[in-house]
Amino acid sequence: MIQRFANPNRFMRLSAAVVPWMAGATVILGAAGLYLGLFQAPADYQQGESVRIMYVHVPAAWMALFCYTSMAAASATALIWKHPLADLAARSTAPIGICFTFLALITGSLWGKPMWGTWWVWDARLTSVLVLFFLYLGYMALVNAFDDPARGAKAAAVLALVGFVNVPIIKFSVDWWNSLHQPASVLKLGGPSIHPSMLAPLLLMALAFTTYYFWVLLVRLRAEILSTKIRAVRLRQVHG
């Protein structure tokens, strides 16, 4: 199945059809999620109106983990099977993932100030997400750290795979250590413990962030492929 997308020309045709749908879904889901979260969902009995930050913070945190997992999977595919688009997918995912991670950290601080009385604490969850941010930075730096692009791609892929150990640490940090963060309230055995009026906009925003990721990923991949083709044409012209 994965080899079907190994051909850049086939990928360009398929992605051209998918990109508009991803863009439309992002706009519709995001607008619906924000409307429900900001205007329809009730305020929390403890957190008050500040709970509305959750509708951006939680999906951003989920996507930070999802993007890193995708980047690690693409890196493994590039190292093991030499898939021609896997390395491009990993490189294209990193800037998107670091933006989601930054958004999660910033909104977490905005949420933490009224709840905890401080912008930042060296909590297990916060610290491990900050490590994730630096893993993204390290990956992006390594990709461009070598004169030989192949060496940079391989070094960055190894870092992505080694750094993946941080993903389960983030996920289970609230269970393994004392944490200011509440335990899981959506993805848990027995079903979500959050009220449907709050769960609906939260899930809509999560879907909107997911479609946004695939939308931007496809756009970046298409740009990388076109750039590679242009460089190849110029090289042929120079040596022809």
C-alpha positions in Angstrom: 0.0 0.0 0.0 2.7 2.5 1.0 4.5 1.9 -2.3 1.6 3.3 -4.2 2.6 6.8 -3.0 6.3 6.3 -3.7 5.9 7.8 -7.2 6.0 11.6 -6.9 3.8 12.1 -10.0 1.1 9.8 -8.5 1.4 11.6 -5.2 1.0 15.0 -6.8 -2.2 13.9 -8.6 -3.7 12.4 -5.5 -2.7 15.3 -3.2 -4.1 17.9 -5.6 -7.6 16.3 -5.2 -7.3 15.9 -1.4 -5.9 19.4 -0.5 -9.1 21.4 -1.1 -11.1 18.9 1.0 -8.7 19.2 3.9 -8.8 23.0 3.7 -12.6 23.1 3.6 -12.9 20.6 6.5 -10.4 22.6 8.6 -12.4 25.8 8.1 -15.8 24.2 8.8 -14.7 22.1 11.8 -12.7 25.0 13.3 -15.5 27.5 12.9 -18.0 25.1 14.5 -15.7 24.1 17.3 -14.8 27.7 18.2 -18.4 28.8 18.1 -19.6 26.0 20.4 -16.6 26.3 22.6 -16.7 30.1 23.0 -20.4 30.8 22.9 -22.4 27.6 23.6 -20.4 25.5 26.0 -21.0 26.4 29.7 -18.4 27.9 32.0 -16.8 25.4 34.4 -18.0 25.5 38.0 -14.4 25.7 39.2 -12.4 27.3 36.4 -15.0 29.7 35.2 -14.6 31.2 31.7 -10.9 30.4 31.6 -11.9 26.8 30.8 -12.4 27.9 27.2 -8.7 27.9 26.7 -9.1 24.1 26.8 -10.6 24.1 23.4 -7.3 25.2 21.9 -4.8 23.9 24.5 -5.9 20.3 24.6 -6.2 19.7 20.8 -2.8 21.5 20.3 -1.2 19.2 22.9 -2.7 16.1 21.2 -1.4 17.3 17.8 2.0 17.9 19.2 2.2 14.2 20.1 0.5 13.1 16.9 2.9 15.1 14.8 5.9 13.7 16.6 4.6 10.2 16.3 4.0 10.7 12.5 7.5 12.2 12.2 9.1 9.2 13.9 7.1 6.8 11.8 8.1 8.6 8.6 11.8 8.6 9.8 11.6 4.8 10.5 10.1 4.3 7.0 12.9 6.4 5.4 15.6 4.5 7.3 14.3 1.0 6.8 12.4 0.9 3.5 14.1 4.0 1.8 10.7 5.3 0.9 11.3 8.4 -1.3 8.6 10.5 0.2 9.1 9.4 3.9 12.0 11.7 4.6 10.2 14.6 3.0 7.1 13.8 5.1 9.2 13.8 8.3 10.9 17.1 7.4 7.6 18.7 6.4 5.9 17.5 9.7 8.6 19.0 12.0 7.7 22.7 11.6 4.0 21.9 12.0 4.6 19.9 15.1 6.8 22.5 16.7 4.0 25.1 16.1 1.4 22.9 17.8 3.9 22.3 20.7 4.5 26.0 21.1 0.8 26.7 21.1 0.2 24.0 23.7 2.9 25.5 25.9 1.7 29.1 25.6 -2.0 28.3 26.1 -1.0 26.0 29.0 0.7 29.0 30.7 -2.3 31.2 30.1 -4.5 28.5 31.6 -2.1 27.8 34.5 -1.9 31.4 35.7 -5.5 31.7 37.0 -5.6 28.0 38.0 -2.3 27.5 39.7 -1.3 31.1 40.4 1.9 30.9 38.2 2.8 30.9 34.5 5.1 27.9 34.8 6.1 25.1 37.1 8.5 22.3 36.6 5.7 19.8 36.5 6.3 16.4 34.9 3.9 17.1 32.1 5.1 20.6 31.4 8.7 19.6 31.5 8.3 16.7 29.1 6.3 18.8 26.6 9.2 21.4 26.8 11.6 18.5 26.0 9.4 17.7 23.0 9.7 21.3 21.8 13.5 21.0 21.9 13.4 17.6 20.2 11.6 19.3 17.3 14.2 22.0 17.3 17.0 19.5 17.3 15.5 17.5 14.4 15.1 20.7 12.3 18.7 21.7 13.1 20.2 18.3 12.3 18.5 18.1 8.9 20.4 21.2 7.8 23.6 20.6 9.8 25.5 18.6 7.2 26.8 19.5 3.7 25.6 16.1 2.6 21.7 16.2 2.8 21.6 12.4 3.1 23.7 12.5 6.3 21.6 15.2 7.7 18.4 13.3 7.0 19.8 10.1 8.6 21.0 11.9 11.7 17.7 13.7 12.1 15.8 10.4 11.6 17.8 8.7 14.3 17.1 11.6 16.7 13.4 11.4 15.9 13.3 7.7 16.7 15.4 8.1 20.0 13.3 11.0 21.0 10.0 9.1 20.6 10.6 7.6 24.1 9.4 11.0 25.3 5.9 10.6 23.8 4.7 7.9 26.3 6.4 9.8 29.1 4.2 12.8 28.2 1.1 10.7 27.9 1.5 8.9 31.2 3.4 11.5 33.2 0.2 12.4 35.2 -0.2 8.7 36.2 3.5 8.1 37.0 4.3 11.2 39.0 2.6 13.8 41.2 1.3 16.4 38.7 -0.8 19.5 38.7 -2.4 18.3 35.6 -5.7 16.4 35.9 -5.7 12.8 34.6 -7.2 11.9 31.3 -10.9 12.8 31.0 -11.5 11.9 27.3 -9.4 8.9 26.3 -10.0 6.7 29.3 -11.5 3.3 30.1 -15.2 3.6 30.8 -15.6 6.5 28.4 -15.1 10.3 28.7 -15.9 11.9 32.0 -16.3 15.3 30.5 -19.8 16.6 29.9 -21.1 16.3 26.2 -21.6 20.1 26.0 -17.8 20.5 26.5 -16.8 17.3 24.7 -18.4 18.2 21.4 -16.4 21.4 20.8 -13.3 19.8 22.1 -13.6 16.9 19.6 -14.5 19.3 16.7 -11.4 21.4 17.4 -9.3 18.2 17.6 -10.6 17.2 14.2 -10.0 20.7 12.8 -6.4 20.6 14.0 -5.9 17.2 12.5 -7.3 18.2 9.1 -5.1 21.3 9.3 -2.1 19.2 9.8 -2.8 17.0 6.8 -3.7 20.1 4.7 -0.4 21.9 5.5 1.6 18.7 5.3 0.3 18.0 1.7 1.0 21.6 0.7 4.5 21.4 2.0 5.2 18.1 0.4 3.9 19.3 -2.9 6.2 22.4 -2.6 9.2 20.2 -1.8 8.6 17.9 -4.8 8.1 20.9 -7.1 11.3 22.4 -5.8 13.2 19.2 -6.4 12.0 19.0 -9.9 13.0 22.6 -10.6 16.5 22.0 -9.2 16.8 18.8 -11.4 15.8 20.8 -14.5 18.3 23.5 -13.8 21.1 21.0 -13.2 20.3 19.4 -16.6 20.4 22.8 -18.2 23.7 23.7 -16.6 25.3 20.3 -17.6 23.5 20.0 -20.8 
